[in-house]
Amino acid sequence: MRIAVLALQGAFAEHEQMLHRLGVETFQVRQLADWQQPKDGLIIPGGESTTQGKLLHDLGLFEPIRQAISEGLPVFGTCAGLILLSPMHLGTMDISVQRNAYGRQLGSFHTTAAVKGIGENVPMTFIRAPYIKEVLSPQCEVLAEVDGHIVAARQGKQLVTAFHPELDQDTSVHQAFLNLITE
Ligand code: GLN
């Protein structure tokens, strides 16, 4: 298995390390030529969604990525990656999103919570995180909530988390993404 990791900005290296620990090969997508390599899935990392969105357009990556996901390429978006999959950007995931949802004081925090089908005590690191205000279609399934807000969801082969599993030691969310690819 070979996973493309969008590497324009943000926490892409940590995702690669996590996948390497799980024995999976990765490559970085920095330009269109990288994207054209064969791949079994894509990770869109956390960082700054406005910057990543602008770079996707500037580099001609926006439309090819949007199309591949609509055609069923498995994708895992964390934090800014969740925002990029929402209707604010690529629009492949039927969710409405509140950016920087936890305010300045509570911008970053750590907790554990249950994630459906993944675990009862999944570590969750939030960094100026968004949350999902609402899932907008029955195809989109809520997987986790923290303090009454949706922080993980799945729609077909798309998985999103508002938190950063790549920053904790627990590999269960990445493993769940790999399972989703092969199921
Ligand atoms: N606040 C960032 C944004 O809106 C997301 C933060 C993150 O990815 N850690 O893009």
Residues whose N, C-alpha, C, O or C-beta is under 5 A from the ligand:
A	BS01	LIG	G46 G47 E48 S49 T50 T78 C79 A80 R99 N100 I127 R128 A129
